[in-house]
C-alpha cells in the first residue's frame, strides 16, 4: 500500500507538523521546532496561512480516499448517463460473455 501524508494522531495544534514528521520518519519534536522557527523568521502571516491550508487539506489518519460517484445523468447536458459498460474488456470479450449467457 502506498504511504500517504496525513495529519498526526498525536496533535499539538492540527497535527500538520507531526504528520510531516511521520511521513518522512523524523522526530516530531524537531519538525515542530523547525516549523515554528520557519514561521517566525520568514514572516508570520505566510507561514500561518500555509499551516492553515495544510490543516484543511490533509486528511485525518485512517481516512479513506474519496471514491468517484456514479450519476444517472450527465452533469453538463442533463442527458442520461450512457457509460454503464465495462471498459476493462475488449469488444470480443464482451461478445463472448453475451454468447455464454444465452
N, C-alpha and C positions, 0 to 999 in steps of 0.2 A: 504494500500500500504506500502511496506517495505521502511524504511528510508535508503537513500544512502549517502555515503560520496562523496561530490562534492566540487569543488572549490567555494569560496565565491564570490558573485556578487559585494561586496564592497572590491575590492582588494587593497593591498598596493604594492606587487610585483606580485606574480602569484595567490594569493588567497588561498594558501595551509593552512596557519595557521587560516585564517578566516573560511575556510571550516571545519577544525577540530573543531573549537570553535562552529560553528553552529550545527555540528553533535552531540556533547556532551552537548550542552546547556550552554557553558561557555561564558564569556565576551571575545570578540575577542582581545581586547587590552591586557588582561592578557596572553592569549595564545601566542600572538606575542612577548610579553616581555620575557616570559619563553622560547619560542623557540629561540629567539635571544641569550639569556643567555646560553642555552644549546649548541648552535652552537659555541659561543665564548669560553666557558670553557672546551669543550671536544675536541678541535682541530677544526680549521675552515674547513679544507677540507672535512672530513667525513660528517659533518652537512650540508654543502652546497651541496655536492653530493647527499645526501638523499633528500634535498629540491628540487633539480632539477629533480630527478627521480619522486618524488611525483607530481611535476608540470606537468610532461609529462604524467603520468599515470591517475591522477584524471580527471574525465570528467567535462565539464562546467556545471553549473546549468541548469536544464531543458533539458539536452541532453538525448535522448533515448538510451537505451542499444542496442548494435548491435544485429541484427537478424541473424539467420542461413540462409545461402543461399542454394538453391536447384540447383544442377548442373545436366546437361543432361548426363554427362559421369563420370565414376568413376575416382577419382584423380590418383590412383596408376596404374590401369590397362588400363585405356582409354576405357573400355567397356561401353556400355550404362548403365545408372543407372536404376536398376530394382526395386527401392524402392518407387514405386508410390502408394502402398497400404495404407489404413487407418489402422494403427496399434492399434487404440483405440478400435476397435471392434473385437469380437471373430469370429471364422470361422462360427459358427451357425448364428450370426447376419449378417454376410456378405451374407450367402446363402439366408437368409430370405429377405434381401434387394434386392438381384438379382431376386428372385421369385416375389416380389412385383412390380418390374419394368417391368416384362414381360406381 
